[in-house]
C-alpha cells in the first residue's frame, strides 16, 4: 500500500529533486516544475512519486498512473543506493514512453537505455534486492481485524438486538483503536495508507454507494482516474483500509443482489431507478450508523471529531490538489425510498476468517 506521513512527504520531495537532477543532467531532458519533456514523443510527462511498504521490490513504475513508487525502507538507504533505484525506475519510465507496454520489464531495450546513460549493473539490478524483513509489518492490525470480523459475524444473528449490539461493539472497538493507537511510526508521526480498489470504466452509482458506506469504517475515499479506468482509493490507517477493502469486495456483488430483491418487491426497472436505489441504500445505512454515534457519550463524541479531523488532514496531505465534482442524473423517489429502507436494516458481517474470495463473506438483510 502507498504510505503517507509528513516525514514521507519530505522524502518524496527529496526523491523528486533527485529525479529532476537525473533527467536534466544525465538523460538531458528538459524539466519544468513537476513534468519533463521527451523530444522523441514531443510530449511532456508528469513526475509523480509515491512511497509504499508492502512489496518485495525497492521500486516500481506504474504506466497506468505514470507513477514512480519507492519502498519506505529507502528512507534509511545511503544516497548512492537511492539514486540507483531512481535511475532504474526512470529507465522503465522512458523505455515505456518510447516502446509502449508490450516489452518485458527488463528487455534488451531497457538494458540498452541504461548502457546509453552509462548506468551499469548497480542500476540495472537496483530494484530487485529488498532485504528479508524490510517490509513493514502490521501484526497488531491483524489482531484487531480478527476481533472486528468476529463482531461483524455476530451481525448475522436472527436476534435483531444482538445484531445491533455486535455492530455497535465493532464500531466502538475501531473507535478506541483509532484514538489510542493512532498508528504512529517509530518517529512519532502518524501514518496513513492508501489502496486502490474497484477498477471501473467510470464512477457508477453503485461505486458511489459503496464509497459512502466505506466512510463509516473510519476511512476516506477518493476517485482517481488512471488510463481508461477509474479507481476508488481508500485512505486511512492500515487496519481500517484492510477492513474497508474487504467490505467493498462483498458489497460490489451483493448490492446487485439487493437490487434484484427490490425489483421483485416493487417492480422497479431502468437505470435511473437502479442508481437511485443504490444511493438510497447507502443513505439508509449511513443514517443508521450516525444514529448509533449520537448515542455515544460526550467523550466518544469528542473522539469522533478528532478522527474526522485526522481523516480530513490525511486527505489534504495525500491529495493537495484535490478537486470536488458533483454528479447529476435522473432521480426516482420510489427506488430511493426503498433503498433507504433496506439500508437501515443492512448489517455487514464478513466471515470470521479472512477470505480471499468476497463470496465467502456474508451480507445480512433483516426483513
Buried (B, 14 or more C-beta within 10 A) or exposed (E): BBBBBEBBBEBBEBBBEBBBEBBEEBBEBEBEEEBBBBEEEEEBBEBBBBBBBBBEBBBBBBBBBBBBBBBBBBBEBEEEBBBBBBBBBBBBBBBBBEEEEEBEEBEEBBBEBBEEBEBEEEBBEBBEEBEEEBBBEBEEBBEBBEBBBBBBBBBBBEEEEEBBBBBBBBBBBBBEBBBEBBBEBEEEBBBBBBBBBBEBEEBBBBBBBBBBBBBBBBBBBBBBEBEEBBBBBBBBBBBBBBBBBBBBBBBBEBBEEBBEEBBEEBEBEEEBBBBBBBBBBBBBBBEBBEEBBEEBEEEBEEBBEEBEEBBEEBBEBBBEEEEEEEEEEEEBEBBBBBBBEBBBBBBBBBBBEBBEEBEEBBBBEBE
